[in-house]
């Protein structure tokens, strides 16, 4: 698996907790938890081609979400 992009989340629930998302050539987004020594907590399969960009954001209710784009010319909000 070749990692193409990474994104860190803003702090969640406590000052020492972050999510790290990695996007790769194998079309997968892997989410890691900083509190668990960056153990993978979930894998998202939403694209049909290489993940090219990731961005965490908060919606109007301060809920943390992830946006991704891919070489398949799609943008997915999760």
Backbone torsions as a table, in degrees:
resi	resn	phi	psi	omega
1	UNK	NA	124.6	177.1
2	UNK	-101.9	117.4	179.4
3	UNK	-77.6	129.7	-178.4
4	UNK	-102.7	-36.0	-177.0
5	UNK	-148.3	156.0	177.9
6	UNK	-133.9	151.8	173.9
7	UNK	-146.7	134.2	173.0
8	UNK	-98.4	140.4	176.3
9	UNK	-80.0	162.8	165.7
10	UNK	-65.8	169.5	178.3
11	UNK	-59.6	141.0	177.1
12	UNK	-123.8	130.1	172.7
13	UNK	58.6	-24.9	176.0
14	UNK	-157.9	157.3	-174.8
15	UNK	-63.0	-18.7	-175.9
16	UNK	-107.7	19.3	-179.4
17	UNK	-122.3	127.4	178.1
18	UNK	-138.6	158.2	168.6
19	UNK	-105.3	145.3	172.8
20	UNK	-119.9	128.0	177.7
21	UNK	-112.6	137.0	174.7
22	UNK	-122.1	138.0	176.4
23	UNK	-114.1	141.0	-172.9
24	UNK	-135.4	172.2	-179.9
25	UNK	-67.1	-21.9	-178.6
26	UNK	-84.0	14.7	174.0
27	UNK	76.5	10.9	-175.6
28	UNK	-108.7	147.3	170.6
29	UNK	-113.3	124.0	179.5
30	UNK	-111.5	132.7	179.6
31	UNK	-107.5	129.6	-179.2
32	UNK	-116.7	147.9	-179.8
33	UNK	-105.3	121.9	-178.7
34	UNK	-65.3	-27.2	179.9
35	UNK	-75.6	-18.1	-178.5
36	UNK	-109.6	37.7	179.5
37	UNK	55.2	38.3	178.2
38	UNK	58.4	38.1	173.1
39	UNK	-73.3	140.1	177.7
40	UNK	-66.7	128.8	-179.9
41	UNK	-106.5	-24.2	176.8
42	UNK	-161.0	156.5	175.4
43	UNK	-126.5	129.7	-179.6
44	UNK	-106.3	132.7	178.1
45	UNK	-119.5	88.9	-173.6
46	UNK	-122.9	-7.5	-175.7
47	UNK	-119.5	163.4	179.5
48	UNK	-106.5	4.9	-179.5
49	UNK	-152.0	-177.0	-177.8
50	UNK	-53.3	133.7	174.7
51	UNK	-76.1	128.2	-175.9
52	UNK	-110.1	-22.5	-178.2
53	UNK	-155.7	143.9	176.9
54	UNK	-132.6	145.1	177.6
55	UNK	-150.9	123.1	171.4
56	UNK	-81.4	147.7	176.7
57	UNK	-153.5	160.7	176.2
58	UNK	-107.5	137.2	178.0
59	UNK	-85.7	-171.4	-176.5
60	UNK	-62.9	-20.9	179.0
61	UNK	-101.4	16.5	-178.2
62	UNK	62.3	25.3	175.7
63	UNK	-84.9	130.2	-178.9
64	UNK	-77.5	131.0	179.4
65	UNK	-134.3	170.9	-179.3
66	UNK	-129.3	134.7	175.5
67	UNK	-114.9	137.6	179.7
68	UNK	-133.6	151.8	172.4
69	UNK	-132.7	160.5	-169.0
70	UNK	-142.8	164.6	174.7
71	UNK	-66.8	-10.5	175.5
72	UNK	-80.6	7.0	177.0
73	UNK	67.5	32.1	176.9
74	UNK	-121.4	153.9	172.7
75	UNK	-120.8	130.1	-179.2
76	UNK	-122.2	132.4	174.3
77	UNK	-105.7	130.4	-178.6
78	UNK	-131.3	NA	NA
